[in-house]
Amino acid sequence: MTTPDTPRPPIRVVLADDERMVRTALRAILSAEPDLAVVGEAADGAEAVAVVRETAPDVVLMDVRMPGTDGIRATEQILATLPGPPRIVVVTTFENDSYVYDALRAGASGFLLKRADADALVQAVRLVARSDTLLFPAAVRRLAAEHARVHPAPAPWVARLTGRESEVLRLMAEGLTNAEIARRMEVGPATVKTHVAAVLAKTGARDRTQAVIAAYEAGFMNRRTGPDS
């Protein structure tokens, strides 16, 4: 039984990148943190799927462009075929790359730039593992808004959101945690957790990132929040 004084097990991480030097650098940075443990590496997407099956990590850092099976297809395969799959963060050179958006739509929980410094890398892994906030919310919103303008796709779930759920979804898009949303809305954390679960169910989203992507694609973010119901 875990108690407040019991150390949490380290966050288990798999690195997928076709460049050995990149994997070596990532491993060195993450392994220096007592709460992080690199449990596997892969040089392409197909190998990433196999390594994830073997090691059951909490987080995968996935290069978006790799030979053979790329990061997008590997993300789809991992999330579609594994029970309790890990959170996936795609690693990219350019944040406005259409590959990044495709990876987010495929189920990745966020993205990280290859030029990010060590502190940003470590914080990204911790945030994604905790999964109660968006990783780099401003960048996700910008990317989603860009693509939503090109490919608008109205969705019936928008009309099914209550006023409170709509408010929660907007605050999720701002990158607020459940605790921060609770304070903003002046409700209890358990109430927020219930609203978040309802939002994910109604949008058909795996996590907060996919819910925000869906909100932009459906034109929800351009609507005014209606009265509570």
N, C-alpha and C positions, 0 to 999 in steps of 0.2 A: 504494500500500500504506500502510495506517495504522500509524504507530509510536506509542510512548508519548508522544512529543513533538508529534505531529500534532494540531492542534486538532480536536475533534469538530465536525461540522456542527451548526448550531443545531437545536433541536427545533421542528418546523414545526407551527403551531397555526391552526386555523380557529375562528372565533367565530360561533355561531348564536344569535341573540336578536332578538325582534321590537322591542325598544327600542333605538333608535340610541344613546341616552346610555349605556346599559349596555355596548354594544359599544365605544363610544369609551373608556370608563373601563377596560375590560379590555385594550384595545389599548395604552393608555398604560402600564399596569402591566407587561404582558408585554414590550413593546418596549424597556423600560428595562433588560432583562436581556440580557447579551451572548450567552447560550446559548439564547435563545428568539426565535422569529420568527413574527409573525402573517402568514399568507400568504393569508388570505381571510376574508370576512364573509358572513353570510346573515341575512335578516330572517324567514325561516320555514323549516319543515322541508324542503319541496320544494326550495327554493333551497339549503339546506344540502347535500342529496344531490348537487346539480349542482356546487356549489363544491368539495366533497370529491373528486368525480371529476376536476375540472380541476386541483386543486392537490396532491393526494396528501399530505395532512398526516400527522403522527405522532399528533397529539392533536386532538380536537374538543371544545370546550366548548359543550354543547348545552342551551339552555333547554328545560325539560321541557314547558312550556305555551306553545304558539305557535298563531296562527290557521292554519287550513287543516291541513296536515300537521304534527302535533305532534312533540315531541322523541322520543317513544316509537316512533312509526311511522318517523320519519327514521332512528333508530338501527337498527331492524330492516332497513330498506332498504339502508343503508350496509353493514352487516355481512353481509347475505345476497347482495349483488350485486357487491361489489368484491373483487378479489383483494388479499390483504395489507392488509386494511382498517385504519384508524387505531384507536387507543384512544379511547373516548368517555367523557367525564365529563359527567353531567347536572347542570345548575345549577338550583337550586330555592330557594324561599323557606322551605319547611317540610320538615325532614328526615323527618318521619313521614308525609309525603304518600304515598298509595297509588300516585300517578303515579311516584314515585321507585322504589318497589319494582318496578313494572311495567317501568320502564326498565332496572333491573338485570337482571331476568329476560330482557329483550329482548337483553341483551348488553353494556350499558354497564359500564365497568370501575370505576365509582365515582360518587360525587356530591359536589357542593360547594354550600354554602349561599351565597346571594347576599350575605349580610352578612359573609362571610369577609373578613379583612383581606388586604392585598397580599401579605404574606409567606406566608400560608396558600395563596393562589391560586398563587403561583409554585412553592411546594413541591409542591402537588398535581399540577401539570403535569409537573414533573420525576419525581415518583414514578410516575405512570401511564405515562410514556414508558419508564421503566426496567423496569416491569412485574414486578419480583421481590418485591413486597410489596403488601398491601392499602392502599388509600386510606381513612383513618379507619376502621380495623377495628372499633373498639368500636361505632360507629354502624351499620356494615353488619351486625354480629352482632345488635344490638338490633332492627333493622328486620326481618332475616330471621327471628329468633325469634318476633317478633310475628305475622308472616304465617304461619309454619309451624304455629303453634297453631291457626289458623283453617282452614288447608287442608293437613292432613297428607297426605303422598303417599309411602308406602313404596316403595323402589326396589331392584331386584335387584342393582345394582352394589355395594351395601353389603357383601354377603356375599363379593364377589369381591376386596375389598381385603385385602392382606396386613397383618400387624400393623404393619410398618414404614410402609406406605402410610397406614394409619389414623392413626399418630402424626404423620406429615408433614402430613396434612390438618388435624388439630387445631392444629398449630403454624402452618400457613398461616392458619387462622382467627384466630389471635392477632395476625396481622400481621407475623410474623417473616420476614426475608429468607432466601434460601437459605444465606447465610453464617451467619446466626444459628441457623438450624435445624441446620446441620452441627455447630456448636459444642454446641448443646443435646443432640444425639443422639450426639455424639462419632464422627462419620463424616466422610468427605471431601465437599467441595462437589459433586464429580461424582456421588457416590452420591445426594445430595439431589436434584440435577437429574434424575436418572433416576427417582427416586420421584415427584417432582412431575409429570413427563411421564406416568407411569403413572396417577397420580390424575386428571389432566385427561382422559386417554383413557377411563378406566373410568367417570367421572362424565359424560362427554360434554360437558365444559365447555370454553369457549373460553379462559378464563383463570382466575386464582385467585379472583376475585370470584364468577364463576359456579359454581366448585367449592364455595365456601363456602355460597352460596345453596342449591345442590343438597343439601349435607350437612344443612342445617337442614330443608329440605322433606322429606327422606327419614327424618328422625328420627335421623340418625347422631350428632348432637351430644349426644343423650341416652343413647347407648350407651357402655359401657366398651370401651376398646381391648383387643382380644383378643391372644393370643400371636402372635409372629411366625411367618411361614410362608414 
